[in-house]
Amino acid sequence: MKNKILKSVTIFAVVLGTSSFTEPDTKKVDTEKSEITWKGYKVTGSHEGTIALKSGELKFDGDKLIGGEFAVDMTTIGATDLSGEYKTKLDGHLKSNDFFGVENHPTATLVITKVNPTGKNSYEVTGDLAIKGKTNPITFEMSVYGSKATANLKIDRTKYDVRYGSGSFFDNLGDKTIYDEFDLVVDLVF
């Protein structure tokens, strides 16, 4: 009986000791130094701009990325390739229900669900991206160097009920067609 108790206590101590070493190291993202830029495409050209990160964290096991979570402030979306009246109009349209409906959906989120190393500092990352109340999985490449990380995401806006000007949903748009995919370039500092 004493042997069984001793073995149980030893196993419990080993499990407890091991679990304390595997707790992830969470690094908060510096939202002031980090940057998200977007680029959307249409038949006659493109527009680009920025959007602010509200909060974020990356999780590591040693120096290996294992997870993370991010919240984006959709109310900050704005064009950087226009000025004056044209910028005001585009920024307002992007915030409207035609696009991101920021009054009802002020925050977009990304929760990393899977990380596969693809090289020394590079990873294939899969996560759940929520925009405008819709959540879909997304996979993208991310690189981590020291206290910085970069990622490039290609997002199909129609999966998030952002259909304005989409040739996938509307006929005869001609040169008013806006392509379904847009790009995000994310530069994180933590």
Salt bridges, closest charged atoms under 4 A:
ASP25 OD2 - LYS27 NZ 3.57
GLU48 OE1 - LYS39 NZ 3.84
GLU57 OE1 - LYS28 NZ 3.12
GLU57 OE2 - LYS59 NZ 3.85
ASP81 OD2 - HIS47 ND1 2.90
GLU85 OE2 - LYS89 NZ 3.04
ASP91 OD2 - LYS87 NZ 2.81
ASP98 OD2 - HIS93 NE2 2.70
ASP161 OD1 - ARG163 NE 3.44
ASP183 OD1 - LYS154 NZ 2.71
